[in-house]
Structures are given as structure tokens and as C-alpha cells.
């Protein structure tokens, strides 16, 4: 009978241990959720905004500079009042709009990447919790991960937004230098008196 | 030899065998109960897992996709609009020296506006698929985490609790089996004792000369020996 009593105690202890383990994981999950609750939509929106704040002034500056160059080119050719100017200006306006959308997309994409990184970090911490069943360790890991994620990440060089647009004309200019039969784009490099009107 | 000296060992042995059988049956029953309890706990876990899975499945369909795509499109359109407002357009001069006639920013901005509006909508819609995809990925990851936890609980239960319970259940019949062994041994000893004692006096009764037929206790043994020898 003594042996049976011992076995019952062992079984009770095993059940109690398992219940305690599950309770620890439950508690650890709550801790992780609490630590990661700061990563809300507002946080990710701010990440997009941070990119906008970085990229927009650059775009604005490059837009002004490119537009100045365009104005000089047009003035140099006497095309400030011409259909060529309208075509060129429209083309540039579309390019500016395209670059704005690209900045918006890039900002949102970076926010999405950050969201994925946060989720991955959260998953790793959660897996550590499952393996260790140690809420304190999981909370510490979650806090460390959170600190890493909230540290500003380096943003690559932003700029050169109108390189492609400008290159189209540079390429055309180079092509015309090699072969005079190549048609000029919007008459910018046309030195004849004929103007596109 | 009295009948009871024959019946007592037989009774004890039978009782011992019965007790052993009962003990084994009790152990088997207890083990079956442990497994049944484990299955019941697993059924609860299956229900819990099914709820987690169902919740995920409910958010995997076309309705959710349409809603998420619309939400993502609006989010991107808002960003496009916001950036469009933040960038003042600078009009080109109309002449190199006398720059009195200046096109308004609004006019320049309107250049290609219709096309831009179309492109904004198209870009926003295309980008929204990435948003939806990310949301689905996060949802699935969290569902997997929930299912992993339930699965882990089942494994831990099976590895840490059930073996201990099974060991305990296997010992449930130990007491009865112990009594059974004791009774069987008692029956054996009693039987042997009876046989020995009967064999010693019976031999004398058969071949010896000092025991008379008047001995009360030797007569039945003699009868038992006769039965055993087929006499």
C-alpha cells in the first residue's frame, strides 16, 4: 500500500508540475504580448513618416534643381514659350508624381518590413518561452528585442530621383551626336529655327 | 485425514490466484483509466486547437482579402495624397528676363493629373496586395504559435505526466497481488505440511506396525493415500 501511495504522490506531482509549466507559459505569453503591445499601427505609421521626412526634402530639392536646369535648357534654346516646353514640363510633372508615389510606396514598404521584423522577433521570443517555460527569461528577451527594434535603423542614401528622367535626354543627346538622324526629344537639342509648336 | 486439511490449501491457493487476478485486473483498469483521461484531455486540446484554427480560417477567405485590399489601397492613397500636398510645385518661367507671367502652381500641377490619378489608384491597389499578404503571414504565424503551444502541452502531458500515471496505475493492484501471492504461498505451505504429516504417519500405518487402525487422524490419510494410489 505504501508503494501505491508513493505512486499517487508521484502522479500528483507530475500533474502539478505540468500545470505549473503551462501556467508559466501562459504568464510568459501575456508578458510578451505586453512588451510588444507598443508596436501598434501608430508605430508603423511613424516609420513611414520618418522615411517621408527624410526623402521628401531631398525630392523637393532635386525637383527644384532639375526644373531649373530644364528652364535653363529651354531658355537657352528659346523654347520657353513652345509646345516643347509643355511636353517637357508635363513629362517632368509626371516624373515628379511618379517619384512621390515611389517614396510613399517605399515608406509603406519599410513600415511593412519593420512589422515583419517585429513579428519575427516576437515569434523567436515566443519559441524561447515554449522551450524554456521561463516567463522571466522570455520577458527579458522580449525587452531586449524591443529595444533593438525601436533603435533607429540606418536609412540608405535617398536621392537621385530624376536620374532616369534626365538620362533619357542625355542618351538622346549622345545618340544625336553620333547620328544626326536620331530625332530629338521634344526639340530640346534642335538648333534649327524650326520649333515644335 | 479430515477433508478440511485438503480443502484449506486448495481454498488458500484459489483465493491467492483470485486475488492476483483481481490485482492484475485493477492495474489494467487503472492504466486504461489513465489513457482514457489522457484522451479526454486531448479532446479538450483538440477543441481548443480547432477554435484557434477556425478563427484563422475565418480570416483567410475572399471577404477578408477584399476588406484588407481595400484597406491597404486606402492607406496608400492617403500616403500619396499626403505627399502630394507636401510638395509645392514650382512653375517654370515663361521668359528668360521678364518673368511677369508666371504659371500658377495649380496649373502645372494639373498637367497629367488625370493620368496621375489613374496611376495612383493602380499603384495603391497593387501595393495593397503586399499589405494583405503581410497580414495573412502575421495571422498564420500567430495561429501556428497558438497551435504549437497546444501541441507542446499535449507532448509534455504524454512525456511527463502519462508515464508517471501509468507507473502508478501499474502498481494499483500490487496490494491485491501481494495478498494473492501470500495466500498462494500459504496454501502451498499448508498443503505441503498436510502432505508431509500425512505421508509420515501414513507410511507407518501402511508398512509400520505401531499404529493401529484405531488412530483417529491417520485413518482419513490412509484413505487419501488409497485414493491417490487408486486403491
Interface residues (C-beta under 8 A of the other chain):
Chain A: X1 X3 X4 X7 X8 X10 X11 X13 X14 X15 X17 X18 X21 X22 X25 X29 X48 X52 X56 X59 X60 X63 X64 X67 X70 X71 X74 X75 X80 X81 X85 X86 X89 X90 X93 X94 X96 X97 X98 X100 X101 X103 X104 X105 X107 X108 X109 X112 X115 X116 X119 X123 X126 X127 X130
Chain B: X75 X76 X79 X80 X82 X83 X84 X86 X87 X88 X89 X90 X92 X93 X94 X95 X96 X108 X109 X111 X112 X115 X116 X119 X120 X123 X127 X130 X131 X134 X137 X138 X141 X145 X148 X149 X152 X153 X156 X157 X160 X161 X164 X165 X167 X168 X169 X171 X172 X174 X175
